[in-house]
């Protein structure tokens, strides 16, 4: 139910306008903020509502490993490097995909920038800690320079805590914050091992 509400909160960016494919990129230069887990969860949900693919640009390959454990055919995994991404997305559009979700690596700004350049919408996961909030600067600079629509996703939020409320306010000074935070739950962590 939370996942349904979450994806629907971005529906104005994800609405199918004819044959247009939507490319959603998960980007953050800091590791461990939940990019891969959110990408997996939202792509699995979107896969129930249209032809959906995932692209794993992170050399660590966690999204690909998650996909290999799944017993469901959707989303489909499309292999691509950052250099091949524009051509890969053209082929995905021609193949009739409705959504393509892209996971980017931490710290590798050239790959993150390529993902952002090719995105229709960027989700920037951030945990409610000062270190995480400070680390969004590089990613935010690229997004703003390219003029791409984005939202921060407050991830692993502990409900009704002062630090969580302050984090949301700080992020709101720099852009839209998703109206539905992802609260700390073991279900999200175990979903990666369960497929």
N, C-alpha and C positions, 0 to 999 in steps of 0.2 A: 504494500500500500504506500509506504514512504517513497519507494522507487517510482511508482506511478506518478505521485504528486510532484516529485523532483523533476522528472522528464517533462511533465506537462507545464511546469513553471517556465520552461524555455520554448514552449510550443510556438510562440510567434517567430522564433528563429528557425525552428525545425519543421514548420508546416510545409507540407508537400504542395508546391505551386507548379502543378503540371508535372513535367518530367525531370525537374531539377533535383539532383542528388544533393544531400547535405553532408558536409564534411565537418566533423566535430573533433577538435584537437585538445588533448589534455597536456598542458604545458606548465612546467615549473622547474626552475634551475636547481632547486633543492631536492635532494632525494628523500624518500621516506614519508612523503606527504600524502600518499594514497592515490597517485595518478592511475596506476595500473588497476587497482581494485575498483575505483570508480569507473574507469573505462570498461572493464569487464562487466560490471553490473549493469551499467546503462546500455551497453551494446546488446547484452542478453535480453533486456527488456525491449529495446527497439526492434530486435529480431522477431519479436512476436507481432509486430505491427508493420512489417515490410522487409523487403530484401536488404539485409544488413551485412556489412563486412567490418573486420578489424584489420589494422595494420600496426605491427609492432616495430617501431623504429629504435627501440632500446636494445643495444647489444646484449644486455643481460637476458632478454628473451622471456621475461616473466609472463607477459600476456600470451605469447605463443605457447608456453608451458601450460597455462590455464586452459587454453583452447584445446590442446592435445588431450587433456583429461576429461573434457566434456563428452557427453553421450548425445548431445543435441547438435544438429547440423547448422544451427543459426546461433550466433553470427558465423559467417564464413571467414576464414583467415586468408588474407592476400599477402603474399611475400613481396616486400619492396625495401629498397634502401632509400635514404634521403635523396640521393642523386636521381633515382628513378621515380620519385614520388609524383611529379606532375604528369608523367606519362601513365603511371599506374592508375591515377585518379581518372584520367581520360578514359582508360579502358574500363574502369569500374562503372563510370557513368554510362558508357555504351552498352555495358552488360546489364543495365537496368537496376543497379543498386539504388536504394532509397536513402540509406545512411551509411557513411563510412566513419568509423571511430579510430582515431590515431593516438597511440601512446608514444610519448617522446621520452628520451633519457634525461636524467639529471645532469647538470654541469656541462653538457656538450651544446653550447649555444648555437653553433652552426646548424645542427640538426633541429634544435628547437625552433630556430628562425625559419628553416625550410617548412616545418610543419605549420607554423603560424601563417606564412605566406600563402599556403594552399588551403587554409581553413575558411569555412563559412562562419564558424563560431568557435571561440576558445574558452575552455573551462580551466581555471587556475586553482587547483586545490591548495588549501593552506590550513595548517593546524593552528589552534589558538595559543600560540606561544610567541614571545617577542622575537626569537631567533627565526622562526618560520616567516613571520610578517616582514622582518628586515630582508629576508632572502628573496622576496618577490620582485625587487627592484629591477634586476636585469631582464626578467621575463616581461614585466610591465613596460619597460622602455621599448622593447621590440614591438609589442602589441600596439602601443601608442604611435610609434613611428610608422607602422604599416596601416594604422587606422582601422584595425579589425574589431568587430564586436566581441565582447568577452564578459565573463562574470567570474568573480571569486567564488569558490565553493568552500565554505567552512566545514572542514572534515575532522572527524574524531572529536567532535564537540562534546564536552561533558555538560549536560543540561543544567541550566540555571546556576551557572557559576559566573563570578565577576570577570574572570579572565576571558571567558567566552564572549560575554557582552562587550567588553573593551575591544577585543579582537575584531568583532563585527563592525564596531564604530570606526576603528582605525582603517579597516579595509574599505569601508564605505566612503572614506575621504578620497580614495583613489579610483573608484569605479563601482559598478553594480555588484552587490553581494547576493548570491542565490537566496531566494526567500525560504528555501527548505534546507537547513543545515543537515549534515550527516552526523548523527550522534554516535558516540563510542559504543560499539556493539561487537561482540565476538562473532556474530553471524557474518559480518562483512569480511573479517579476517579469514574465517574458515571457508568462505565461499571460494577463495582462491585455490585451496587444496581440494575442495570437493568438486570443482569444475562447474 
